Amino acid sequence: MIPLLLKGSKPAAKGGLELLSLTGKLCRGPMKITIDYLLKLWGAQMPDYEADVETIIDNFHTNLKELEANPLNNDRTRKLLGKARKGFIFYEMMYNSKSRFIPNLLSRKADDNFKIIRAIKAEYKKQLKARKP
């Protein structure tokens, strides 16, 4: 019922809040892929694993593209967004690989991504704060 009520509605967040929300979504994608991958590796039954991961990958690229087009970007945010894009290639490679990845490596990559996205978010907050009268 709730999806029907929300169908066609726009996000309540405006301007800067929507921007900061997108950075949060970028952060969650790699974490979710890591968790799902580890659960699958440990034998958990995940019938929709492939579809879920493909959705996460598509959403990551969509959100990243939207952030890259943001007028608040500066040299630092562009560089960090590029690092986030390059870092996410690891998850796409992991998903498509036939070999297993070491859980410690997955955790470290998720942490690295988290730090990059937090730096982007902090930069956007600075930009938004500077714009306020």
N, CA, C and O atoms as a printed pandas DataFrame, in Angstrom:
     atom_number atom_name residue_name chain_id  residue_number  x_coord  y_coord  z_coord
0              1         N          MET        A               1    0.807   -1.194    0.000
1              2        CA          MET        A               1    0.000    0.000    0.000
2              3         C          MET        A               1    0.860    1.271    0.000
3              4         O          MET        A               1    0.591    2.215   -0.744
4              5         N          ILE        A               2    1.896    1.278    0.845
5              6        CA          ILE        A               2    2.760    2.458    0.943
6              7         C          ILE        A               2    3.425    2.777   -0.395
7              8         O          ILE        A               2    3.461    3.945   -0.782
8              9         N          PRO        A               3    3.963    1.770   -1.128
9             10        CA          PRO        A               3    4.537    2.108   -2.437
10            11         C          PRO        A               3    3.536    2.768   -3.372
11            12         O          PRO        A               3    3.906    3.642   -4.156
12            13         N          LEU        A               4    2.273    2.361   -3.302
13            14        CA          LEU        A               4    1.259    2.996   -4.148
14            15         C          LEU        A               4    1.022    4.442   -3.745
15            16         O          LEU        A               4    0.806    5.302   -4.600
16            17         N          LEU        A               5    1.062    4.711   -2.451
17            18        CA          LEU        A               5    0.880    6.084   -1.975
18            19         C          LEU        A               5    2.036    6.985   -2.385
19            20         O          LEU        A               5    1.849    8.163   -2.692
20            21         N          LEU        A               6    3.235    6.408   -2.385
21            22        CA          LEU        A               6    4.429    7.193   -2.698
22            23         C          LEU        A               6    4.713    7.292   -4.197
23            24         O          LEU        A               6    5.546    8.089   -4.627
24            25         N          LYS        A               7    4.024    6.487   -4.976
25            26        CA          LYS        A               7    4.271    6.470   -6.417
26            27         C          LYS        A               7    4.087    7.865   -7.008
27            28         O          LYS        A               7    3.035    8.488   -6.864
28            29         N          GLY        A               8    5.128    8.332   -7.671
29            30        CA          GLY        A               8    5.060    9.634   -8.310
30            31         C          GLY        A               8    5.371   10.800   -7.396
31            32         O          GLY        A               8    5.383   11.946   -7.844
32            33         N          SER        A               9    5.624   10.532   -6.115
33            34        CA          SER        A               9    5.934   11.638   -5.207
34            35         C          SER        A               9    7.398   12.013   -5.334
35            36         O          SER        A               9    8.229   11.194   -5.726
36            37         N          LYS        A              10    7.696   13.222   -5.007
37            38        CA          LYS        A              10    9.065   13.725   -5.058
38            39         C          LYS        A              10    9.675   13.637   -3.660
39            40         O          LYS        A              10    8.943   13.676   -2.670
40            41         N          PRO        A              11   11.010   13.518   -3.559
41            42        CA          PRO        A              11   11.637   13.491   -2.247
42            43         C          PRO        A              11   11.339   14.775   -1.475
43            44         O          PRO        A              11   11.240   15.855   -2.057
44            45         N          ALA        A              12   11.201   14.641   -0.164
45            46        CA          ALA        A              12   10.910   15.805    0.665
46            47         C          ALA        A              12   12.133   16.697    0.834
47            48         O          ALA        A              12   12.006   17.903    1.047
48            49         N          ALA        A              13   13.321   16.098    0.737
49            50        CA          ALA        A              13   14.544   16.866    0.914
50            51         C          ALA        A              13   14.735   17.806   -0.266
51            52         O          ALA        A              13   14.408   17.468   -1.404
52            53         N          LYS        A              14   15.262   18.978    0.013
53            54        CA          LYS        A              14   15.488   19.966   -1.033
54            55         C          LYS        A              14   16.934   20.423   -1.013
55            56         O          LYS        A              14   17.583   20.440    0.033
56            57         N          GLY        A              15   17.421   20.788   -2.172
57            58        CA          GLY        A              15   18.740   21.394   -2.296
58            59         C          GLY        A              15   19.843   20.602   -1.630
59            60         O          GLY        A              15   20.152   19.481   -2.035
60            61         N          GLY        A              16   20.431   21.189   -0.612
61            62        CA          GLY        A              16   21.573   20.597    0.062
62            63         C          GLY        A              16   21.262   19.290    0.755
63            64         O          GLY        A              16   22.098   18.386    0.776
64            65         N          LEU        A              17   20.068   19.172    1.324
65            66        CA          LEU        A              17   19.722   17.928    2.006
66            67         C          LEU        A              17   19.644   16.762    1.035
67            68         O          LEU        A              17   20.060   15.649    1.358
68            69         N          GLU        A              18   19.118   17.012   -0.142
69            70        CA          GLU        A              18   19.051   15.955   -1.152
70            71         C          GLU        A              18   20.462   15.563   -1.595
71            72         O          GLU        A              18   20.747   14.386   -1.813
72            73         N          LEU        A              19   21.319   16.535   -1.721
73            74        CA          LEU        A              19   22.712   16.297   -2.088
74            75         C          LEU        A              19   23.407   15.429   -1.038
75            76         O          LEU        A              19   24.101   14.470   -1.376
76            77         N          LEU        A              20   23.217   15.770    0.226
77            78        CA          LEU        A              20   23.828   14.994    1.299
78            79         C          LEU        A              20   23.231   13.591    1.380
79            80         O          LEU        A              20   23.922   12.637    1.735
80            81         N          SER        A              21   21.960   13.472    1.052
81            82        CA          SER        A              21   21.313   12.164    1.027
82            83         C          SER        A              21   21.929   11.276   -0.049
83            84         O          SER        A              21   22.113   10.077    0.162
84            85         N          LEU        A              22   22.246   11.858   -1.191
85            86        CA          LEU        A              22   22.883   11.086   -2.264
86            87         C          LEU        A              22   24.249   10.565   -1.839
87            88         O          LEU        A              22   24.622    9.448   -2.199
88            89         N          THR        A              23   24.995   11.350   -1.084
89            90        CA          THR        A              23   26.300   10.869   -0.619
90            91         C          THR        A              23   26.110    9.676    0.310
91            92         O          THR        A              23   26.902    8.734    0.283
92            93         N          GLY        A              24   25.071    9.711    1.126
93            94        CA          GLY        A              24   24.774    8.571    1.996
94            95         C          GLY        A              24   24.442    7.323    1.199
95            96         O          GLY        A              24   24.846    6.218    1.562
96            97         N          LYS        A              25   23.708    7.502    0.117
97            98        CA          LYS        A              25   23.370    6.361   -0.737
98            99         C          LYS        A              25   24.619    5.785   -1.388
99           100         O          LYS        A              25   24.732    4.570   -1.544
100          101         N          LEU        A              26   25.560    6.648   -1.770
101          102        CA          LEU        A              26   26.821    6.172   -2.343
102          103         C          LEU        A              26   27.581    5.328   -1.337
103          104         O          LEU        A              26   28.235    4.350   -1.700
104          105         N          CYS        A              27   27.494    5.701   -0.103
105          106        CA          CYS        A              27   28.203    5.013    0.962
106          107         C          CYS        A              27   27.597    3.631    1.227
107          108         O          CYS        A              27   28.319    2.664    1.467
108          109         N          ARG        A              28   26.285    3.552    1.181
109          110        CA          ARG        A              28   25.601    2.296    1.514
110          111         C          ARG        A              28   25.790    1.218    0.458
111          112         O          ARG        A              28   25.806    0.035    0.795
112          113         N          GLY        A              29   25.933    1.585   -0.795
113          114        CA          GLY        A              29   26.056    0.590   -1.858
114          115         C          GLY        A              29   27.178   -0.406   -1.635
115          116         O          GLY        A              29   26.919   -1.609   -1.580
116          117         N          PRO        A              30   28.424    0.056   -1.504
117          118        CA          PRO        A              30   29.521   -0.882   -1.269
118          119         C          PRO        A              30   29.371   -1.670    0.035
119          120         O          PRO        A              30   29.746   -2.841    0.098
120          121         N          MET        A              31   28.830   -1.036    1.065
121          122        CA          MET        A              31   28.622   -1.761    2.322
122          123         C          MET        A              31   27.628   -2.900    2.124
123          124         O          MET        A              31   27.835   -4.010    2.616
124          125         N          LYS        A              32   26.547   -2.615    1.399
125          126        CA          LYS        A              32   25.513   -3.633    1.157
126          127         C          LYS        A              32   26.072   -4.769    0.307
127          128         O          LYS        A              32   25.804   -5.936    0.591
128          129         N          ILE        A              33   26.838   -4.450   -0.725
129          130        CA          ILE        A              33   27.442   -5.496   -1.552
130          131         C          ILE        A              33   28.379   -6.351   -0.713
131          132         O          ILE        A              33   28.386   -7.575   -0.845
132          133         N          THR        A              34   29.169   -5.719    0.147
133          134        CA          THR        A              34   30.097   -6.458    1.006
134          135         C          THR        A              34   29.347   -7.413    1.921
135          136         O          THR        A              34   29.709   -8.584    2.033
136          137         N          ILE        A              35   28.312   -6.921    2.569
137          138        CA          ILE        A              35   27.538   -7.755    3.489
138          139         C          ILE        A              35   26.893   -8.921    2.745
139          140         O          ILE        A              35   26.970  -10.066    3.191
140          141         N          ASP        A              36   26.259   -8.629    1.618
141          142        CA          ASP        A              36   25.610   -9.686    0.837
142          143         C          ASP        A              36   26.619  -10.717    0.349
143          144         O          ASP        A              36   26.351  -11.918    0.386
144          145         N          TYR        A              37   27.780  -10.252   -0.109
145          146        CA          TYR        A              37   28.817  -11.162   -0.596
146          147         C          TYR        A              37   29.281  -12.082    0.526
147          148         O          TYR        A              37   29.418  -13.289    0.326
148          149         N          LEU        A              38   29.522  -11.516    1.706
149          150        CA          LEU        A              38   29.981  -12.332    2.835
150          151         C          LEU        A              38   28.916  -13.333    3.262
151          152         O          LEU        A              38   29.227  -14.488    3.552
152          153         N          LEU        A              39   27.667  -12.896    3.300
153          154        CA          LEU        A              39   26.584  -13.823    3.651
154          155         C          LEU        A              39   26.523  -14.985    2.659
155          156         O          LEU        A              39   26.368  -16.140    3.055
156          157         N          LYS        A              40   26.645  -14.679    1.394
157          158        CA          LYS        A              40   26.626  -15.720    0.366
158          159         C          LYS        A              40   27.841  -16.632    0.516
159          160         O          LYS        A              40   27.722  -17.852    0.396
160          161         N          LEU        A              41   29.004  -16.047    0.778
161          162        CA          LEU        A              41   30.232  -16.807    0.964
162          163         C          LEU        A              41   30.113  -17.772    2.147
163          164         O          LEU        A              41   30.653  -18.878    2.113
164          165         N          TRP        A              42   29.406  -17.345    3.183
165          166        CA          TRP        A              42   29.232  -18.166    4.387
166          167         C          TRP        A              42   28.061  -19.133    4.283
167          168         O          TRP        A              42   27.727  -19.820    5.249
168          169         N          GLY        A              43   27.435  -19.187    3.103
169          170        CA          GLY        A              43   26.419  -20.196    2.866
170          171         C          GLY        A              43   24.980  -19.767    3.074
171          172         O          GLY        A              43   24.086  -20.613    3.036
172          173         N          ALA        A              44   24.724  -18.502    3.290
173          174        CA          ALA        A              44   23.346  -18.038    3.459
174          175         C          ALA        A              44   22.603  -18.148    2.130
175          176         O          ALA        A              44   23.158  -17.860    1.069
176          177         N          GLN        A              45   21.356  -18.563    2.203
177          178        CA          GLN        A              45   20.525  -18.664    1.004
178          179         C          GLN        A              45   20.066  -17.267    0.599
179          180         O          GLN        A              45   19.382  -16.585    1.362
180          181         N          MET        A              46   20.441  -16.853   -0.589
181          182        CA          MET        A              46   20.089  -15.527   -1.089
182          183         C          MET        A              46   19.591  -15.674   -2.524
183          184         O          MET        A              46   20.355  -15.504   -3.473
184          185         N          PRO        A              47   18.306  -15.991   -2.676
185          186        CA          PRO        A              47   17.783  -16.262   -4.016
186          187         C          PRO        A              47   17.837  -15.065   -4.970
187          188         O          PRO        A              47   17.931  -15.257   -6.182
188          189         N          ASP        A              48   17.781  -13.856   -4.459
189          190        CA          ASP        A              48   17.783  -12.665   -5.316
190          191         C          ASP        A              48   19.132  -11.955   -5.332
191          192         O          ASP        A              48   19.204  -10.771   -5.661
192          193         N          TYR        A              49   20.190  -12.659   -4.986
193          194        CA          TYR        A              49   21.513  -12.049   -4.852
194          195         C          TYR        A              49   21.930  -11.297   -6.116
195          196         O          TYR        A              49   22.308  -10.128   -6.041
196          197         N          GLU        A              50   21.865  -11.952   -7.271
197          198        CA          GLU        A              50   22.330  -11.328   -8.512
198          199         C          GLU        A              50   21.523  -10.072   -8.844
199          200         O          GLU        A              50   22.093   -9.037   -9.190
200          201         N          ALA        A              51   20.220  -10.166   -8.739
201          202        CA          ALA        A              51   19.365   -9.005   -9.042
202          203         C          ALA        A              51   19.619   -7.872   -8.056
203          204         O          ALA        A              51   19.658   -6.704   -8.446
204          205         N          ASP        A              52   19.792   -8.210   -6.781
205          206        CA          ASP        A              52   20.051   -7.179   -5.768
206          207         C          ASP        A              52   21.367   -6.461   -6.034
207          208         O          ASP        A              52   21.432   -5.233   -5.970
208          209         N          VAL        A              53   22.415   -7.222   -6.332
209          210        CA          VAL        A              53   23.727   -6.613   -6.572
210          211         C          VAL        A              53   23.697   -5.765   -7.838
211          212         O          VAL        A              53   24.271   -4.677   -7.863
212          213         N          GLU        A              54   23.047   -6.241   -8.872
213          214        CA          GLU        A              54   22.964   -5.453  -10.107
214          215         C          GLU        A              54   22.205   -4.148   -9.875
215          216         O          GLU        A              54   22.556   -3.116  -10.447
216          217         N          THR        A              55   21.170   -4.188   -9.040
217          218        CA          THR        A              55   20.432   -2.973   -8.691
218          219         C          THR        A              55   21.324   -2.014   -7.914
219          220         O          THR        A              55   21.316   -0.810   -8.168
220          221         N          ILE        A              56   22.092   -2.544   -6.969
221          222        CA          ILE        A              56   23.003   -1.704   -6.181
222          223         C          ILE        A              56   24.034   -1.049   -7.101
223          224         O          ILE        A              56   24.323    0.140   -6.963
224          225         N          ILE        A              57   24.581   -1.811   -8.027
225          226        CA          ILE        A              57   25.579   -1.275   -8.965
226          227         C          ILE        A              57   24.963   -0.173   -9.825
227          228         O          ILE        A              57   25.554    0.893   -9.996
228          229         N          ASP        A              58   23.776   -0.437  -10.361
229          230        CA          ASP        A              58   23.101    0.574  -11.190
230          231         C          ASP        A              58   22.800    1.840  -10.389
231          232         O          ASP        A              58   23.020    2.952  -10.869
232          233         N          ASN        A              59   22.296    1.664   -9.168
233          234        CA          ASN        A              59   21.982    2.821   -8.316
234          235         C          ASN        A              59   23.235    3.616   -7.969
235          236         O          ASN        A              59   23.200    4.846   -7.939
236          237         N          PHE        A              60   24.336    2.925   -7.709
237          238        CA          PHE        A              60   25.592    3.607   -7.389
238          239         C          PHE        A              60   25.988    4.519   -8.544
239          240         O          PHE        A              60   26.313    5.688   -8.338
240          241         N          HIS        A              61   25.961    3.979   -9.756
241          242        CA          HIS        A              61   26.371    4.772  -10.922
242          243         C          HIS        A              61   25.403    5.925  -11.196
243          244         O          HIS        A              61   25.826    7.013  -11.586
244          245         N          THR        A              62   24.124    5.690  -10.995
245          246        CA          THR        A              62   23.130    6.751  -11.178
246          247         C          THR        A              62   23.362    7.882  -10.177
247          248         O          THR        A              62   23.376    9.055  -10.549
248          249         N          ASN        A              63   23.543    7.521   -8.909
249          250        CA          ASN        A              63   23.777    8.530   -7.866
250          251         C          ASN        A              63   25.097    9.256   -8.076
251          252         O          ASN        A              63   25.182   10.469   -7.883
252          253         N          LEU        A              64   26.120    8.517   -8.469
253          254        CA          LEU        A              64   27.423    9.133   -8.710
254          255         C          LEU        A              64   27.343   10.126   -9.865
255          256         O          LEU        A              64   27.905   11.218   -9.793
256          257         N          LYS        A              65   26.647    9.742  -10.920
257          258        CA          LYS        A              65   26.492   10.628  -12.085
258          259         C          LYS        A              65   25.768   11.916  -11.680
259          260         O          LYS        A              65   26.126   13.005  -12.128
260          261         N          GLU        A              66   24.755   11.777  -10.834
261          262        CA          GLU        A              66   24.017   12.953  -10.377
262          263         C          GLU        A              66   24.914   13.862   -9.524
263          264         O          GLU        A              66   24.863   15.086   -9.647
264          265         N          LEU        A              67   25.723   13.259   -8.674
265          266        CA          LEU        A              67   26.643   14.063   -7.857
266          267         C          LEU        A              67   27.710   14.724   -8.718
267          268         O          LEU        A              67   28.093   15.863   -8.453
268          269         N          GLU        A              68   28.191   14.040   -9.730
269          270        CA          GLU        A              68   29.218   14.610  -10.604
270          271         C          GLU        A              68   28.696   15.818  -11.378
271          272         O          GLU        A              68   29.473   16.690  -11.770
272          273         N          ALA        A              69   27.392   15.869  -11.598
273          274        CA          ALA        A              69   26.797   16.987  -12.333
274          275         C          ALA        A              69   26.419   18.152  -11.420
275          276         O          ALA        A              69   25.904   19.162  -11.898
276          277         N          ASN        A              70   26.664   18.030  -10.133
277          278        CA          ASN        A              70   26.253   19.059   -9.178
278          279         C          ASN        A              70   27.088   20.328   -9.325
279          280         O          ASN        A              70   28.312   20.251   -9.433
280          281         N          PRO        A              71   26.447   21.484   -9.331
281          282        CA          PRO        A              71   27.186   22.743   -9.479
282          283         C          PRO        A              71   28.068   23.087   -8.270
283          284         O          PRO        A              71   28.933   23.956   -8.373
284          285         N          LEU        A              72   27.865   22.431   -7.147
285          286        CA          LEU        A              72   28.704   22.692   -5.976
286          287         C          LEU        A              72   30.071   22.021   -6.060
287          288         O          LEU        A              72   30.932   22.254   -5.211
288          289         N          ASN        A              73   30.269   21.199   -7.066
289          290        CA          ASN        A              73   31.547   20.495   -7.174
290          291         C          ASN        A              73   32.691   21.482   -7.383
291          292         O          ASN        A              73   32.562   22.496   -8.068
292          293         N          ASN        A              74   33.792   21.144   -6.773
293          294        CA          ASN        A              74   35.037   21.884   -6.968
294          295         C          ASN        A              74   36.114   20.858   -7.308
295          296         O          ASN        A              74   35.810   19.679   -7.487
296          297         N          ASP        A              75   37.355   21.289   -7.397
297          298        CA          ASP        A              75   38.425   20.363   -7.767
298          299         C          ASP        A              75   38.526   19.199   -6.787
299          300         O          ASP        A              75   38.728   18.054   -7.190
300          301         N          ARG        A              76   38.384   19.500   -5.497
301          302        CA          ARG        A              76   38.496   18.445   -4.481
302          303         C          ARG        A              76   37.362   17.429   -4.603
303          304         O          ARG        A              76   37.618   16.225   -4.573
304          305         N          THR        A              77   36.126   17.880   -4.738
305          306        CA          THR        A              77   35.011   16.932   -4.829
306          307         C          THR        A              77   35.092   16.118   -6.117
307          308         O          THR        A              77   34.764   14.931   -6.124
308          309         N          ARG        A              78   35.530   16.756   -7.213
309          310        CA          ARG        A              78   35.670   16.006   -8.461
310          311         C          ARG        A              78   36.714   14.899   -8.312
311          312         O          ARG        A              78   36.523   13.779   -8.786
312          313         N          LYS        A              79   37.806   15.230   -7.653
313          314        CA          LYS        A              79   38.860   14.235   -7.428
314          315         C          LYS        A              79   38.340   13.094   -6.542
315          316         O          LYS        A              79   38.593   11.922   -6.818
316          317         N          LEU        A              80   37.617   13.448   -5.482
317          318        CA          LEU        A              80   37.079   12.431   -4.577
318          319         C          LEU        A              80   36.010   11.573   -5.263
319          320         O          LEU        A              80   35.955   10.362   -5.047
320          321         N          LEU        A              81   35.170   12.192   -6.080
321          322        CA          LEU        A              81   34.171   11.426   -6.825
322          323         C          LEU        A              81   34.847   10.455   -7.790
323          324         O          LEU        A              81   34.372    9.337   -7.989
324          325         N          GLY        A              82   35.952   10.886   -8.387
325          326        CA          GLY        A              82   36.726    9.995   -9.253
326          327         C          GLY        A              82   37.299    8.825   -8.474
327          328         O          GLY        A              82   37.312    7.694   -8.961
328          329         N          LYS        A              83   37.774    9.093   -7.260
329          330        CA          LYS        A              83   38.288    8.015   -6.405
330          331         C          LYS        A              83   37.173    7.050   -6.035
331          332         O          LYS        A              83   37.384    5.838   -5.995
332          333         N          ALA        A              84   35.996    7.581   -5.765
333          334        CA          ALA        A              84   34.851    6.723   -5.427
334          335         C          ALA        A              84   34.497    5.837   -6.623
335          336         O          ALA        A              84   34.214    4.650   -6.460
336          337         N          ARG        A              85   34.513    6.415   -7.818
337          338        CA          ARG        A              85   34.211    5.638   -9.035
338          339         C          ARG        A              85   35.247    4.525   -9.208
339          340         O          ARG        A              85   34.888    3.372   -9.447
340          341         N          LYS        A              86   36.520    4.868   -9.087
341          342        CA          LYS        A              86   37.584    3.866   -9.245
342          343         C          LYS        A              86   37.495    2.792   -8.161
343          344         O          LYS        A              86   37.688    1.608   -8.435
344          345         N          GLY        A              87   37.201    3.213   -6.934
345          346        CA          GLY        A              87   37.084    2.256   -5.839
346          347         C          GLY        A              87   35.932    1.289   -6.026
347          348         O          GLY        A              87   36.006    0.136   -5.603
348          349         N          PHE        A              88   34.867    1.757   -6.658
349          350        CA          PHE        A              88   33.697    0.906   -6.848
350          351         C          PHE        A              88   33.945   -0.169   -7.902
351          352         O          PHE        A              88   33.254   -1.187   -7.922
352          353         N          ILE        A              89   34.911    0.048   -8.763
353          354        CA          ILE        A              89   35.264   -0.961   -9.772
354          355         C          ILE        A              89   35.615   -2.279   -9.077
355          356         O          ILE        A              89   35.332   -3.355   -9.602
356          357         N          PHE        A              90   36.230   -2.190   -7.896
357          358        CA          PHE        A              90   36.562   -3.385   -7.126
358          359         C          PHE        A              90   35.322   -4.236   -6.880
359          360         O          PHE        A              90   35.365   -5.457   -7.031
360          361         N          TYR        A              91   34.217   -3.595   -6.501
361          362        CA          TYR        A              91   32.993   -4.338   -6.193
362          363         C          TYR        A              91   32.389   -4.971   -7.441
363          364         O          TYR        A              91   31.859   -6.081   -7.382
364          365         N          GLU        A              92   32.468   -4.285   -8.542
365          366        CA          GLU        A              92   31.976   -4.854   -9.793
366          367         C          GLU        A              92   32.839   -6.041  -10.208
367          368         O          GLU        A              92   32.323   -7.054  -10.679
368          369         N          MET        A              93   34.148   -5.915  -10.031
369          370        CA          MET        A              93   35.066   -7.001  -10.340
370          371         C          MET        A              93   34.798   -8.187   -9.415
371          372         O          MET        A              93   34.771   -9.332   -9.868
372          373         N          MET        A              94   34.600   -7.923   -8.132
373          374        CA          MET        A              94   34.338   -8.971   -7.159
374          375         C          MET        A              94   33.060   -9.721   -7.532
375          376         O          MET        A              94   33.021  -10.951   -7.495
376          377         N          TYR        A              95   32.033   -8.982   -7.885
377          378        CA          TYR        A              95   30.744   -9.586   -8.224
378          379         C          TYR        A              95   30.867  -10.486   -9.448
379          380         O          TYR        A              95   30.237  -11.542   -9.507
380          381         N          ASN        A              96   31.671  -10.078  -10.419
381          382        CA          ASN        A              96   31.806  -10.837  -11.664
382          383         C          ASN        A              96   32.883  -11.918  -11.616
383          384         O          ASN        A              96   33.011  -12.699  -12.559
384          385         N          SER        A              97   33.651  -11.974  -10.544
385          386        CA          SER        A              97   34.763  -12.914  -10.438
386          387         C          SER        A              97   34.279  -14.310  -10.032
387          388         O          SER        A              97   33.294  -14.457   -9.309
388          389         N          LYS        A              98   34.981  -15.308  -10.506
389          390        CA          LYS        A              98   34.694  -16.696  -10.114
390          391         C          LYS        A              98   35.461  -17.090   -8.863
391          392         O          LYS        A              98   35.103  -18.061   -8.197
392          393         N          SER        A              99   36.514  -16.345   -8.535
393          394        CA          SER        A              99   37.294  -16.665   -7.337
394          395         C          SER        A              99   36.709  -15.949   -6.122
395          396         O          SER        A              99   35.897  -15.033   -6.256
396          397         N          ARG        A             100   37.132  -16.380   -4.943
397          398        CA          ARG        A             100   36.642  -15.789   -3.692
398          399         C          ARG        A             100   37.567  -14.662   -3.243
399          400         O          ARG        A             100   38.773  -14.677   -3.491
400          401         N          PHE        A             101   36.967  -13.702   -2.586
401          402        CA          PHE        A             101   37.731  -12.580   -2.059
402          403         C          PHE        A             101   37.860  -12.729   -0.545
403          404         O          PHE        A             101   36.979  -13.284    0.111
404          405         N          ILE        A             102   38.944  -12.239   -0.012
405          406        CA          ILE        A             102   39.227  -12.342    1.416
406          407         C          ILE        A             102   38.348  -11.346    2.169
407          408         O          ILE        A             102   38.314  -10.165    1.823
408          409         N          PRO        A             103   37.630  -11.821    3.206
409          410        CA          PRO        A             103   36.755  -10.910    3.965
410          411         C          PRO        A             103   37.464   -9.666    4.497
411          412         O          PRO        A             103   36.872   -8.586    4.520
412          413         N          ASN        A             104   38.709   -9.797    4.919
413          414        CA          ASN        A             104   39.454   -8.655    5.428
414          415         C          ASN        A             104   39.642   -7.594    4.345
415          416         O          ASN        A             104   39.543   -6.397    4.613
416          417         N          LEU        A             105   39.910   -8.037    3.141
417          418        CA          LEU        A             105   40.061   -7.106    2.011
418          419         C          LEU        A             105   38.742   -6.389    1.728
419          420         O          LEU        A             105   38.725   -5.185    1.473
420          421         N          LEU        A             106   37.645   -7.133    1.775
421          422        CA          LEU        A             106   36.330   -6.534    1.544
422          423         C          LEU        A             106   36.039   -5.461    2.585
423          424         O          LEU        A             106   35.563   -4.373    2.260
424          425         N          SER        A             107   36.330   -5.779    3.822
425          426        CA          SER        A             107   36.091   -4.824    4.911
426          427         C          SER        A             107   36.941   -3.569    4.729
427          428         O          SER        A             107   36.461   -2.453    4.925
428          429         N          ARG        A             108   38.186   -3.755    4.359
429          430        CA          ARG        A             108   39.089   -2.612    4.161
430          431         C          ARG        A             108   38.620   -1.738    3.001
431          432         O          ARG        A             108   38.656   -0.511    3.091
432          433         N          LYS        A             109   38.178   -2.374    1.904
433          434        CA          LYS        A             109   37.685   -1.611    0.758
434          435         C          LYS        A             109   36.416   -0.826    1.117
435          436         O          LYS        A             109   36.246    0.318    0.697
436          437         N          ALA        A             110   35.524   -1.459    1.901
437          438        CA          ALA        A             110   34.301   -0.762    2.323
438          439         C          ALA        A             110   34.664    0.428    3.215
439          440         O          ALA        A             110   34.061    1.495    3.102
440          441         N          ASP        A             111   35.645    0.247    4.097
441          442        CA          ASP        A             111   36.094    1.350    4.955
442          443         C          ASP        A             111   36.701    2.483    4.130
443          444         O          ASP        A             111   36.437    3.658    4.384
444          445         N          ASP        A             112   37.513    2.120    3.145
445          446        CA          ASP        A             112   38.124    3.136    2.272
446          447         C          ASP        A             112   37.044    3.943    1.551
447          448         O          ASP        A             112   37.113    5.171    1.481
448          449         N          ASN        A             113   36.050    3.237    1.017
449          450        CA          ASN        A             113   34.949    3.914    0.330
450          451         C          ASN        A             113   34.206    4.835    1.292
451          452         O          ASN        A             113   33.859    5.962    0.940
452          453         N          PHE        A             114   33.965    4.352    2.502
453          454        CA          PHE        A             114   33.266    5.148    3.510
454          455         C          PHE        A             114   34.009    6.458    3.777
455          456         O          PHE        A             114   33.389    7.517    3.871
456          457         N          LYS        A             115   35.324    6.386    3.899
457          458        CA          LYS        A             115   36.131    7.582    4.165
458          459         C          LYS        A             115   36.085    8.564    2.991
459          460         O          LYS        A             115   36.015    9.776    3.192
460          461         N          ILE        A             116   36.125    8.039    1.776
461          462        CA          ILE        A             116   36.057    8.900    0.586
462          463         C          ILE        A             116   34.715    9.630    0.543
463          464         O          ILE        A             116   34.662   10.839    0.317
464          465         N          ILE        A             117   33.643    8.889    0.760
465          466        CA          ILE        A             117   32.306    9.491    0.700
466          467         C          ILE        A             117   32.113   10.489    1.834
467          468         O          ILE        A             117   31.482   11.527    1.641
468          469         N          ARG        A             118   32.645   10.191    3.008
469          470        CA          ARG        A             118   32.554   11.149    4.123
470          471         C          ARG        A             118   33.285   12.441    3.782
471          472         O          ARG        A             118   32.822   13.527    4.130
472          473         N          ALA        A             119   34.427   12.330    3.101
473          474        CA          ALA        A             119   35.176   13.527    2.702
474          475         C          ALA        A             119   34.367   14.340    1.680
475          476         O          ALA        A             119   34.358   15.569    1.731
476          477         N          ILE        A             120   33.695   13.655    0.762
477          478        CA          ILE        A             120   32.841   14.346   -0.220
478          479         C          ILE        A             120   31.719   15.067    0.514
479          480         O          ILE        A             120   31.436   16.233    0.236
480          481         N          LYS        A             121   31.087   14.379    1.442
481          482        CA          LYS        A             121   29.982   14.954    2.208
482          483         C          LYS        A             121   30.450   16.184    2.991
483          484         O          LYS        A             121   29.757   17.200    3.029
484          485         N          ALA        A             122   31.617   16.088    3.609
485          486        CA          ALA        A             122   32.159   17.222    4.369
486          487         C          ALA        A             122   32.421   18.415    3.448
487          488         O          ALA        A             122   32.179   19.562    3.824
488          489         N          GLU        A             123   32.908   18.141    2.262
489          490        CA          GLU        A             123   33.179   19.217    1.296
490          491         C          GLU        A             123   31.869   19.882    0.858
491          492         O          GLU        A             123   31.794   21.106    0.747
492          493         N          TYR        A             124   30.844   19.067    0.613
493          494        CA          TYR        A             124   29.542   19.630    0.247
494          495         C          TYR        A             124   28.970   20.467    1.395
495          496         O          TYR        A             124   28.388   21.526    1.163
496          497         N          LYS        A             125   29.135   19.995    2.615
497          498        CA          LYS        A             125   28.626   20.769    3.763
498          499         C          LYS        A             125   29.310   22.126    3.839
499          500         O          LYS        A             125   28.668   23.136    4.125
500          501         N          LYS        A             126   30.626   22.147    3.580
501          502        CA          LYS        A             126   31.350   23.419    3.565
502          503         C          LYS        A             126   30.796   24.349    2.495
503          504         O          LYS        A             126   30.566   25.534    2.737
504          505         N          GLN        A             127   30.588   23.788    1.305
505          506        CA          GLN        A             127   30.068   24.585    0.193
506          507         C          GLN        A             127   28.673   25.132    0.511
507          508         O          GLN        A             127   28.378   26.294    0.233
508          509         N          LEU        A             128   27.824   24.293    1.092
509          510        CA          LEU        A             128   26.460   24.719    1.440
510          511         C          LEU        A             128   26.480   25.785    2.522
511          512         O          LEU        A             128   25.706   26.741    2.469
512          513         N          LYS        A             129   27.350   25.629    3.493
513          514        CA          LYS        A             129   27.464   26.597    4.579
514          515         C          LYS        A             129   27.944   27.961    4.035
515          516         O          LYS        A             129   27.483   29.014    4.477
516          517         N          ALA        A             130   28.861   27.917    3.086
517          518        CA          ALA        A             130   29.385   29.148    2.503
518          519         C          ALA        A             130   28.323   29.870    1.666
519          520         O          ALA        A             130   28.376   31.091    1.519
520          521         N          ARG        A             131   27.374   29.132    1.128
521          522        CA          ARG        A             131   26.315   29.742    0.292
522          523         C          ARG        A             131   25.221   30.400    1.107
523          524         O          ARG        A             131   24.540   31.297    0.611
524          525         N          LYS        A             132   25.039   29.973    2.348
525          526        CA          LYS        A             132   23.949   30.514    3.164
526          527         C          LYS        A             132   24.246   31.965    3.526
527          528         O          LYS        A             132   25.379   32.320    3.851
528          529         N          PRO        A             133   23.195   32.809    3.464
529          530        CA          PRO        A             133   23.390   34.239    3.785
530          531         C          PRO        A             133   23.567   34.477    5.266
531          532         O          PRO        A             133   23.740   35.620    5.691
